[in-house]
Amino acid sequence: MFGPEWKEGCPSCSFLVDHVGGALVHLADRDVAFTVVSRATVAQIEAFKKRMGWTFKWVSSNANDFNSDFHVSFSKEEMAKGVVYYNYKAQKYPSEWPTDEAPGFSVFYRDSDNHIFHTYSSFGRGGELAIGTYHFLDLVPKGRDEDGLPFPMAWVRHHDRYDKDPSDREAI
C-alpha cells in the first residue's frame, strides 16, 4: 500500500481502505481487529494517514520481512528476473504493475493461549469485496466503465484528488 520510497500511498489501495472506516466499529464488536501493514516508515504512514483522515490501525514493516514473507513485496532481484511468487504461484511479473508492491489480504487468529495462526490470504482482485463503490458502480448503466483504460483501476484517485466534490453533482 505504501512503499518506503513513495511520496504517498497507492491510489488503488487507498481507494479500498476508504471503505473501511464505517466498518471498524462493527468489526470491533465481533472481536475483529483491522490493521494495514506497509513498508513505509511510521513517519510516512502517519503523515499520509492524517492527510486522508483515516482512523484504522496502520503499522510499518519497514524493519522486517513481513511483506516479503506474505509475497506482496518483491525484491529488485525478483523483478529483474521477471518472475515473482504471487497469488500462490510463480508468475511473470506483470508489466501493468507500476511498483514492487502488490495487494494482499491476510487473516490471523489469536487463540486464548496467545498463539497466532495464519488462517487466510487473498491476493490481486480478492480485496474487491471490501470496495463498496464497485458494488454501486456494478448497478448503474455504465458499470465500472473501465474498458479502454491502461489497467482496470486507472481512474481511481486519492479521495482528496478528484476534480469535483460529490455534493456538486446534480441529482436526477
CNS distance restraints for C-alpha pairs under 8 A (distance, minus, plus):
assign (resid   1 and name CA) (resid   9 and name CA) 5.63 0.50 0.50
assign (resid   1 and name CA) (resid  10 and name CA) 5.27 0.50 0.50
assign (resid   1 and name CA) (resid  13 and name CA) 5.57 0.50 0.50
assign (resid   1 and name CA) (resid  14 and name CA) 7.37 0.50 0.50
assign (resid   1 and name CA) (resid  37 and name CA) 7.77 0.50 0.50
assign (resid   1 and name CA) (resid  38 and name CA) 5.81 0.50 0.50
assign (resid   1 and name CA) (resid 101 and name CA) 7.18 0.50 0.50
assign (resid   1 and name CA) (resid 102 and name CA) 7.73 0.50 0.50
assign (resid   1 and name CA) (resid 103 and name CA) 7.14 0.50 0.50
assign (resid   2 and name CA) (resid   6 and name CA) 6.58 0.50 0.50
assign (resid   2 and name CA) (resid   8 and name CA) 6.62 0.50 0.50
assign (resid   2 and name CA) (resid   9 and name CA) 4.46 0.50 0.50
assign (resid   2 and name CA) (resid  10 and name CA) 6.00 0.50 0.50
assign (resid   2 and name CA) (resid  38 and name CA) 5.40 0.50 0.50
assign (resid   2 and name CA) (resid  39 and name CA) 6.28 0.50 0.50
assign (resid   2 and name CA) (resid  40 and name CA) 5.54 0.50 0.50
assign (resid   2 and name CA) (resid  45 and name CA) 7.74 0.50 0.50
assign (resid   3 and name CA) (resid   9 and name CA) 7.54 0.50 0.50
assign (resid   3 and name CA) (resid  38 and name CA) 6.63 0.50 0.50
assign (resid   3 and name CA) (resid  39 and name CA) 5.15 0.50 0.50
assign (resid   3 and name CA) (resid  40 and name CA) 4.90 0.50 0.50
assign (resid   3 and name CA) (resid 101 and name CA) 7.16 0.50 0.50
assign (resid   4 and name CA) (resid  39 and name CA) 5.58 0.50 0.50
assign (resid   4 and name CA) (resid  40 and name CA) 3.87 0.50 0.50
assign (resid   4 and name CA) (resid  41 and name CA) 6.29 0.50 0.50
assign (resid   4 and name CA) (resid  62 and name CA) 7.24 0.50 0.50
assign (resid   5 and name CA) (resid  40 and name CA) 7.39 0.50 0.50
assign (resid   6 and name CA) (resid  40 and name CA) 7.73 0.50 0.50
assign (resid   7 and name CA) (resid  44 and name CA) 7.99 0.50 0.50
assign (resid   8 and name CA) (resid  44 and name CA) 7.79 0.50 0.50
assign (resid   8 and name CA) (resid  48 and name CA) 6.38 0.50 0.50
assign (resid   9 and name CA) (resid  13 and name CA) 7.41 0.50 0.50
assign (resid   9 and name CA) (resid  14 and name CA) 6.52 0.50 0.50
assign (resid   9 and name CA) (resid  48 and name CA) 7.17 0.50 0.50
assign (resid  10 and name CA) (resid  14 and name CA) 5.92 0.50 0.50
assign (resid  11 and name CA) (resid  15 and name CA) 6.04 0.50 0.50
assign (resid  11 and name CA) (resid 156 and name CA) 6.38 0.50 0.50
assign (resid  11 and name CA) (resid 157 and name CA) 5.46 0.50 0.50
assign (resid  11 and name CA) (resid 158 and name CA) 5.31 0.50 0.50
assign (resid  12 and name CA) (resid  16 and name CA) 6.44 0.50 0.50
assign (resid  12 and name CA) (resid 153 and name CA) 6.55 0.50 0.50
assign (resid  12 and name CA) (resid 156 and name CA) 6.25 0.50 0.50
assign (resid  12 and name CA) (resid 157 and name CA) 7.45 0.50 0.50
assign (resid  13 and name CA) (resid  17 and name CA) 6.35 0.50 0.50
assign (resid  13 and name CA) (resid 103 and name CA) 7.34 0.50 0.50
assign (resid  14 and name CA) (resid  18 and name CA) 6.05 0.50 0.50
assign (resid  14 and name CA) (resid 158 and name CA) 6.44 0.50 0.50
assign (resid  15 and name CA) (resid  19 and name CA) 7.23 0.50 0.50
assign (resid  15 and name CA) (resid 131 and name CA) 7.70 0.50 0.50
assign (resid  15 and name CA) (resid 156 and name CA) 7.01 0.50 0.50
assign (resid  15 and name CA) (resid 157 and name CA) 7.36 0.50 0.50
assign (resid  15 and name CA) (resid 158 and name CA) 6.64 0.50 0.50
assign (resid  15 and name CA) (resid 159 and name CA) 7.35 0.50 0.50
assign (resid  16 and name CA) (resid  20 and name CA) 7.49 0.50 0.50
assign (resid  16 and name CA) (resid 127 and name CA) 7.77 0.50 0.50
assign (resid  16 and name CA) (resid 128 and name CA) 7.60 0.50 0.50
assign (resid  16 and name CA) (resid 130 and name CA) 6.61 0.50 0.50
assign (resid  16 and name CA) (resid 131 and name CA) 5.42 0.50 0.50
assign (resid  17 and name CA) (resid  21 and name CA) 7.61 0.50 0.50
assign (resid  18 and name CA) (resid  54 and name CA) 7.68 0.50 0.50
assign (resid  18 and name CA) (resid 159 and name CA) 7.97 0.50 0.50
assign (resid  19 and name CA) (resid  23 and name CA) 7.75 0.50 0.50
assign (resid  19 and name CA) (resid 130 and name CA) 6.78 0.50 0.50
assign (resid  19 and name CA) (resid 131 and name CA) 6.05 0.50 0.50
assign (resid  19 and name CA) (resid 132 and name CA) 6.58 0.50 0.50
assign (resid  20 and name CA) (resid  24 and name CA) 6.46 0.50 0.50
assign (resid  20 and name CA) (resid  56 and name CA) 7.79 0.50 0.50
assign (resid  20 and name CA) (resid 130 and name CA) 7.62 0.50 0.50
assign (resid  21 and name CA) (resid  54 and name CA) 6.97 0.50 0.50
assign (resid  21 and name CA) (resid  55 and name CA) 6.84 0.50 0.50
assign (resid  21 and name CA) (resid  56 and name CA) 6.90 0.50 0.50
assign (resid  22 and name CA) (resid  26 and name CA) 7.83 0.50 0.50
assign (resid  23 and name CA) (resid  27 and name CA) 6.09 0.50 0.50
assign (resid  24 and name CA) (resid  28 and name CA) 6.05 0.50 0.50
assign (resid  24 and name CA) (resid  33 and name CA) 7.89 0.50 0.50
assign (resid  24 and name CA) (resid  34 and name CA) 7.27 0.50 0.50
assign (resid  24 and name CA) (resid  56 and name CA) 7.40 0.50 0.50
assign (resid  25 and name CA) (resid  29 and name CA) 6.25 0.50 0.50
assign (resid  26 and name CA) (resid  30 and name CA) 6.66 0.50 0.50
assign (resid  27 and name CA) (resid  31 and name CA) 6.48 0.50 0.50
assign (resid  27 and name CA) (resid  32 and name CA) 4.98 0.50 0.50
assign (resid  27 and name CA) (resid  33 and name CA) 6.67 0.50 0.50
assign (resid  27 and name CA) (resid  34 and name CA) 7.76 0.50 0.50
assign (resid  28 and name CA) (resid  32 and name CA) 5.10 0.50 0.50
assign (resid  28 and name CA) (resid  33 and name CA) 6.07 0.50 0.50
assign (resid  34 and name CA) (resid  56 and name CA) 6.87 0.50 0.50
assign (resid  34 and name CA) (resid  57 and name CA) 6.73 0.50 0.50
assign (resid  35 and name CA) (resid  56 and name CA) 6.61 0.50 0.50
assign (resid  35 and name CA) (resid  57 and name CA) 4.86 0.50 0.50
assign (resid  35 and name CA) (resid  58 and name CA) 5.45 0.50 0.50
assign (resid  35 and name CA) (resid  59 and name CA) 7.21 0.50 0.50
assign (resid  36 and name CA) (resid  56 and name CA) 7.74 0.50 0.50
assign (resid  36 and name CA) (resid  57 and name CA) 6.39 0.50 0.50
assign (resid  36 and name CA) (resid  58 and name CA) 4.55 0.50 0.50
assign (resid  36 and name CA) (resid  59 and name CA) 6.25 0.50 0.50
assign (resid  37 and name CA) (resid  58 and name CA) 5.87 0.50 0.50
assign (resid  37 and name CA) (resid  59 and name CA) 5.07 0.50 0.50
assign (resid  37 and name CA) (resid  60 and name CA) 5.77 0.50 0.50
assign (resid  37 and name CA) (resid  61 and name CA) 6.33 0.50 0.50
assign (resid  37 and name CA) (resid  67 and name CA) 7.83 0.50 0.50
assign (resid  38 and name CA) (resid  58 and name CA) 7.64 0.50 0.50
assign (resid  38 and name CA) (resid  59 and name CA) 6.55 0.50 0.50
assign (resid  38 and name CA) (resid  60 and name CA) 5.17 0.50 0.50
assign (resid  38 and name CA) (resid  61 and name CA) 5.70 0.50 0.50
assign (resid  38 and name CA) (resid  62 and name CA) 7.27 0.50 0.50
assign (resid  38 and name CA) (resid  67 and name CA) 7.50 0.50 0.50
assign (resid  39 and name CA) (resid  60 and name CA) 5.49 0.50 0.50
assign (resid  39 and name CA) (resid  61 and name CA) 4.75 0.50 0.50
assign (resid  39 and name CA) (resid  62 and name CA) 4.32 0.50 0.50
assign (resid  39 and name CA) (resid  63 and name CA) 7.95 0.50 0.50
assign (resid  39 and name CA) (resid  67 and name CA) 7.36 0.50 0.50
assign (resid  40 and name CA) (resid  44 and name CA) 6.06 0.50 0.50
assign (resid  40 and name CA) (resid  45 and name CA) 6.33 0.50 0.50
assign (resid  40 and name CA) (resid  60 and name CA) 6.02 0.50 0.50
assign (resid  40 and name CA) (resid  61 and name CA) 7.30 0.50 0.50
assign (resid  40 and name CA) (resid  62 and name CA) 5.82 0.50 0.50
assign (resid  41 and name CA) (resid  45 and name CA) 6.21 0.50 0.50
assign (resid  41 and name CA) (resid  60 and name CA) 5.74 0.50 0.50
assign (resid  41 and name CA) (resid  61 and name CA) 7.82 0.50 0.50
assign (resid  41 and name CA) (resid  62 and name CA) 5.87 0.50 0.50
assign (resid  42 and name CA) (resid  46 and name CA) 6.00 0.50 0.50
assign (resid  42 and name CA) (resid  59 and name CA) 6.87 0.50 0.50
assign (resid  42 and name CA) (resid  60 and name CA) 5.61 0.50 0.50
assign (resid  43 and name CA) (resid  47 and name CA) 6.21 0.50 0.50
assign (resid  44 and name CA) (resid  48 and name CA) 6.29 0.50 0.50
assign (resid  45 and name CA) (resid  49 and name CA) 5.88 0.50 0.50
assign (resid  45 and name CA) (resid  58 and name CA) 7.31 0.50 0.50
assign (resid  45 and name CA) (resid  59 and name CA) 7.72 0.50 0.50
assign (resid  45 and name CA) (resid  60 and name CA) 7.52 0.50 0.50
assign (resid  46 and name CA) (resid  50 and name CA) 6.06 0.50 0.50
assign (resid  47 and name CA) (resid  51 and name CA) 6.30 0.50 0.50
assign (resid  48 and name CA) (resid  52 and name CA) 6.18 0.50 0.50
assign (resid  49 and name CA) (resid  53 and name CA) 6.02 0.50 0.50
assign (resid  49 and name CA) (resid  54 and name CA) 5.46 0.50 0.50
assign (resid  49 and name CA) (resid  55 and name CA) 7.66 0.50 0.50
assign (resid  50 and name CA) (resid  54 and name CA) 6.56 0.50 0.50
assign (resid  52 and name CA) (resid 159 and name CA) 7.64 0.50 0.50
assign (resid  52 and name CA) (resid 160 and name CA) 7.45 0.50 0.50
assign (resid  61 and name CA) (resid  65 and name CA) 6.94 0.50 0.50
assign (resid  61 and name CA) (resid  66 and name CA) 6.15 0.50 0.50
assign (resid  61 and name CA) (resid  67 and name CA) 7.04 0.50 0.50
assign (resid  65 and name CA) (resid  69 and name CA) 5.84 0.50 0.50
assign (resid  66 and name CA) (resid  70 and name CA) 6.30 0.50 0.50
assign (resid  67 and name CA) (resid  71 and name CA) 6.15 0.50 0.50
assign (resid  67 and name CA) (resid  72 and name CA) 5.42 0.50 0.50
assign (resid  67 and name CA) (resid  73 and name CA) 5.36 0.50 0.50
assign (resid  68 and name CA) (resid  72 and name CA) 5.95 0.50 0.50
assign (resid  68 and name CA) (resid  73 and name CA) 4.96 0.50 0.50
assign (resid  68 and name CA) (resid  74 and name CA) 6.48 0.50 0.50
assign (resid  71 and name CA) (resid  85 and name CA) 6.35 0.50 0.50
assign (resid  71 and name CA) (resid  86 and name CA) 5.67 0.50 0.50
assign (resid  71 and name CA) (resid  87 and name CA) 7.83 0.50 0.50
assign (resid  72 and name CA) (resid  86 and name CA) 6.87 0.50 0.50
assign (resid  72 and name CA) (resid 101 and name CA) 5.68 0.50 0.50
assign (resid  72 and name CA) (resid 102 and name CA) 4.93 0.50 0.50
assign (resid  72 and name CA) (resid 103 and name CA) 6.27 0.50 0.50
assign (resid  72 and name CA) (resid 104 and name CA) 6.30 0.50 0.50
assign (resid  73 and name CA) (resid 100 and name CA) 5.73 0.50 0.50
assign (resid  73 and name CA) (resid 101 and name CA) 4.52 0.50 0.50
assign (resid  73 and name CA) (resid 102 and name CA) 6.37 0.50 0.50
assign (resid  74 and name CA) (resid  78 and name CA) 6.17 0.50 0.50
assign (resid  74 and name CA) (resid  79 and name CA) 6.67 0.50 0.50
assign (resid  74 and name CA) (resid  84 and name CA) 7.05 0.50 0.50
assign (resid  74 and name CA) (resid 100 and name CA) 5.15 0.50 0.50
assign (resid  74 and name CA) (resid 101 and name CA) 6.41 0.50 0.50
assign (resid  75 and name CA) (resid  79 and name CA) 6.33 0.50 0.50
assign (resid  75 and name CA) (resid 100 and name CA) 7.06 0.50 0.50
assign (resid  76 and name CA) (resid  80 and name CA) 5.96 0.50 0.50
assign (resid  76 and name CA) (resid 100 and name CA) 7.77 0.50 0.50
assign (resid  77 and name CA) (resid  81 and name CA) 6.26 0.50 0.50
assign (resid  78 and name CA) (resid  82 and name CA) 6.45 0.50 0.50
assign (resid  78 and name CA) (resid  83 and name CA) 6.12 0.50 0.50
assign (resid  78 and name CA) (resid  84 and name CA) 5.79 0.50 0.50
assign (resid  79 and name CA) (resid  83 and name CA) 6.42 0.50 0.50
assign (resid  79 and name CA) (resid  84 and name CA) 6.78 0.50 0.50
assign (resid  79 and name CA) (resid  93 and name CA) 6.62 0.50 0.50
assign (resid  79 and name CA) (resid 100 and name CA) 7.54 0.50 0.50
assign (resid  82 and name CA) (resid  92 and name CA) 5.65 0.50 0.50
assign (resid  82 and name CA) (resid  93 and name CA) 5.15 0.50 0.50
assign (resid  83 and name CA) (resid  90 and name CA) 6.38 0.50 0.50
assign (resid  83 and name CA) (resid  91 and name CA) 5.29 0.50 0.50
assign (resid  83 and name CA) (resid  92 and name CA) 4.44 0.50 0.50
assign (resid  83 and name CA) (resid  93 and name CA) 5.14 0.50 0.50
assign (resid  84 and name CA) (resid  90 and name CA) 5.47 0.50 0.50
assign (resid  84 and name CA) (resid  91 and name CA) 5.55 0.50 0.50
assign (resid  84 and name CA) (resid  92 and name CA) 6.41 0.50 0.50
assign (resid  84 and name CA) (resid  93 and name CA) 5.86 0.50 0.50
assign (resid  85 and name CA) (resid  89 and name CA) 5.31 0.50 0.50
assign (resid  85 and name CA) (resid  90 and name CA) 4.16 0.50 0.50
assign (resid  85 and name CA) (resid  91 and name CA) 6.15 0.50 0.50
assign (resid  86 and name CA) (resid  90 and name CA) 6.30 0.50 0.50
assign (resid  86 and name CA) (resid  91 and name CA) 6.90 0.50 0.50
assign (resid  86 and name CA) (resid 123 and name CA) 7.64 0.50 0.50
assign (resid  87 and name CA) (resid 122 and name CA) 7.24 0.50 0.50
assign (resid  87 and name CA) (resid 123 and name CA) 5.48 0.50 0.50
assign (resid  87 and name CA) (resid 124 and name CA) 7.23 0.50 0.50
assign (resid  93 and name CA) (resid  97 and name CA) 7.77 0.50 0.50
assign (resid  96 and name CA) (resid 150 and name CA) 7.84 0.50 0.50
assign (resid  96 and name CA) (resid 151 and name CA) 6.79 0.50 0.50
assign (resid  97 and name CA) (resid 102 and name CA) 7.71 0.50 0.50
assign (resid 102 and name CA) (resid 123 and name CA) 7.95 0.50 0.50
assign (resid 102 and name CA) (resid 124 and name CA) 7.20 0.50 0.50
assign (resid 103 and name CA) (resid 123 and name CA) 5.84 0.50 0.50
assign (resid 103 and name CA) (resid 124 and name CA) 5.58 0.50 0.50
assign (resid 103 and name CA) (resid 125 and name CA) 7.99 0.50 0.50
assign (resid 103 and name CA) (resid 127 and name CA) 7.82 0.50 0.50
assign (resid 104 and name CA) (resid 121 and name CA) 6.97 0.50 0.50
assign (resid 104 and name CA) (resid 122 and name CA) 5.63 0.50 0.50
assign (resid 104 and name CA) (resid 123 and name CA) 4.27 0.50 0.50
assign (resid 104 and name CA) (resid 124 and name CA) 6.42 0.50 0.50
assign (resid 104 and name CA) (resid 126 and name CA) 7.64 0.50 0.50
assign (resid 104 and name CA) (resid 127 and name CA) 7.12 0.50 0.50
assign (resid 105 and name CA) (resid 120 and name CA) 7.93 0.50 0.50
assign (resid 105 and name CA) (resid 121 and name CA) 5.31 0.50 0.50
assign (resid 105 and name CA) (resid 122 and name CA) 5.14 0.50 0.50
assign (resid 105 and name CA) (resid 123 and name CA) 6.33 0.50 0.50
assign (resid 105 and name CA) (resid 126 and name CA) 7.80 0.50 0.50
assign (resid 105 and name CA) (resid 127 and name CA) 6.69 0.50 0.50
assign (resid 106 and name CA) (resid 118 and name CA) 7.38 0.50 0.50
assign (resid 106 and name CA) (resid 119 and name CA) 7.65 0.50 0.50
assign (resid 106 and name CA) (resid 120 and name CA) 5.54 0.50 0.50
assign (resid 106 and name CA) (resid 121 and name CA) 4.19 0.50 0.50
assign (resid 106 and name CA) (resid 122 and name CA) 6.58 0.50 0.50
assign (resid 107 and name CA) (resid 118 and name CA) 6.07 0.50 0.50
assign (resid 107 and name CA) (resid 119 and name CA) 5.59 0.50 0.50
assign (resid 107 and name CA) (resid 120 and name CA) 4.99 0.50 0.50
assign (resid 107 and name CA) (resid 121 and name CA) 6.26 0.50 0.50
assign (resid 108 and name CA) (resid 116 and name CA) 6.53 0.50 0.50
assign (resid 108 and name CA) (resid 117 and name CA) 5.39 0.50 0.50
assign (resid 108 and name CA) (resid 118 and name CA) 4.48 0.50 0.50
assign (resid 108 and name CA) (resid 119 and name CA) 5.45 0.50 0.50
assign (resid 108 and name CA) (resid 120 and name CA) 7.14 0.50 0.50
assign (resid 109 and name CA) (resid 116 and name CA) 5.52 0.50 0.50
assign (resid 109 and name CA) (resid 117 and name CA) 5.11 0.50 0.50
assign (resid 109 and name CA) (resid 118 and name CA) 6.53 0.50 0.50
assign (resid 109 and name CA) (resid 119 and name CA) 6.73 0.50 0.50
assign (resid 110 and name CA) (resid 114 and name CA) 5.58 0.50 0.50
assign (resid 110 and name CA) (resid 115 and name CA) 5.45 0.50 0.50
assign (resid 110 and name CA) (resid 116 and name CA) 4.44 0.50 0.50
assign (resid 110 and name CA) (resid 117 and name CA) 6.45 0.50 0.50
assign (resid 111 and name CA) (resid 115 and name CA) 5.49 0.50 0.50
assign (resid 111 and name CA) (resid 116 and name CA) 6.64 0.50 0.50
assign (resid 122 and name CA) (resid 126 and name CA) 5.30 0.50 0.50
assign (resid 122 and name CA) (resid 127 and name CA) 7.03 0.50 0.50
assign (resid 123 and name CA) (resid 127 and name CA) 6.96 0.50 0.50
assign (resid 127 and name CA) (resid 131 and name CA) 7.46 0.50 0.50
assign (resid 128 and name CA) (resid 134 and name CA) 7.67 0.50 0.50
assign (resid 131 and name CA) (resid 135 and name CA) 7.20 0.50 0.50
assign (resid 132 and name CA) (resid 136 and name CA) 6.62 0.50 0.50
assign (resid 133 and name CA) (resid 137 and name CA) 6.18 0.50 0.50
assign (resid 134 and name CA) (resid 138 and name CA) 6.00 0.50 0.50
assign (resid 134 and name CA) (resid 144 and name CA) 6.95 0.50 0.50
assign (resid 135 and name CA) (resid 139 and name CA) 6.77 0.50 0.50
assign (resid 136 and name CA) (resid 140 and name CA) 6.98 0.50 0.50
assign (resid 137 and name CA) (resid 142 and name CA) 7.66 0.50 0.50
assign (resid 137 and name CA) (resid 143 and name CA) 4.92 0.50 0.50
assign (resid 137 and name CA) (resid 144 and name CA) 5.38 0.50 0.50
assign (resid 138 and name CA) (resid 143 and name CA) 4.71 0.50 0.50
assign (resid 138 and name CA) (resid 144 and name CA) 6.24 0.50 0.50
assign (resid 139 and name CA) (resid 143 and name CA) 6.48 0.50 0.50
assign (resid 146 and name CA) (resid 151 and name CA) 7.82 0.50 0.50
assign (resid 146 and name CA) (resid 152 and name CA) 5.48 0.50 0.50
assign (resid 146 and name CA) (resid 153 and name CA) 7.29 0.50 0.50
assign (resid 146 and name CA) (resid 154 and name CA) 7.92 0.50 0.50
assign (resid 146 and name CA) (resid 155 and name CA) 7.72 0.50 0.50
assign (resid 147 and name CA) (resid 152 and name CA) 7.54 0.50 0.50
assign (resid 149 and name CA) (resid 154 and name CA) 6.26 0.50 0.50
assign (resid 149 and name CA) (resid 155 and name CA) 7.80 0.50 0.50
assign (resid 150 and name CA) (resid 154 and name CA) 6.52 0.50 0.50
assign (resid 157 and name CA) (resid 161 and name CA) 5.89 0.50 0.50
assign (resid 157 and name CA) (resid 162 and name CA) 6.31 0.50 0.50
assign (resid 158 and name CA) (resid 162 and name CA) 7.25 0.50 0.50
assign (resid 164 and name CA) (resid 168 and name CA) 6.60 0.50 0.50
assign (resid 164 and name CA) (resid 169 and name CA) 7.87 0.50 0.50
assign (resid 165 and name CA) (resid 169 and name CA) 7.50 0.50 0.50
